[in-house]
C-alpha cells in the first residue's frame, strides 16, 4: 500500500514537471515564431511580445549570442535557446546546463526557474566545464 502511494506521488510529480515543461516550451523558439498573432499564445497582456537578449560570452572581445524570448519565458528556456544558437555560431555542441547566466545587477547565478526580466537587455554568461 505504501509503495503504491509513493508510486502515485512520483507519477503526479512527473506529470507536474511535464506540464511545467510544456508551458515553458510555449514560451519561445525564434525560428518558430510566425508573423502576426501567435496561435495558442497566452492571453496575458504583453505575453506574446518578443524580447531580444544579448548574452556576452566575452565583453572585452565583444563575443555574444543574441536570442529572442517571449516575455515571461524562464531562464531555463533561455539556456536551451543559447545551446541551440551556440551550435550554429561556432561554439560547438553545448548543453543548456553548461551556461551559467549571471544576474545583471548582482552578478549571482540566475536560477532556471527565474523569469527573464524585461529590463535585461544583456547578460553575462560563464561556461561550466564539460565533464567526461
C-alpha positions, 0 to 999 in steps of 0.5 A: 500500500505504501509503495503504491502511494509513493508510486502515485506521488512520483507519477503526479510529480512527473506529470507536474514537471511535464506540464511545467515543461510544456508551458515553458516550451510555449514560451519561445523558439525564434525560428518558430515564431510566425508573423502576426498573432501567435496561435495558442499564445497566452492571453496575458497582456504583453505575453506574446511580445518578443524580447531580444537578449544579448548574452556576452560570452566575452565583453572585452572581445565583444563575443555574444549570442543574441536570442529572442524570448517571449516575455515571461519565458524562464531562464531555463528556456533561455539556456536551451535557446543559447545551446541551440544558437551556440551550435550554429555560431561556432561554439560547438555542441553545448548543453543548456546546463553548461551556461551559467547566466549571471544576474545583471545587477548582482552578478549571482547565478540566475536560477532556471526557474527565474523569469527573464526580466524585461529590463535585461537587455544583456547578460553575462554568461560563464561556461561550466566545464564539460565533464567526461 
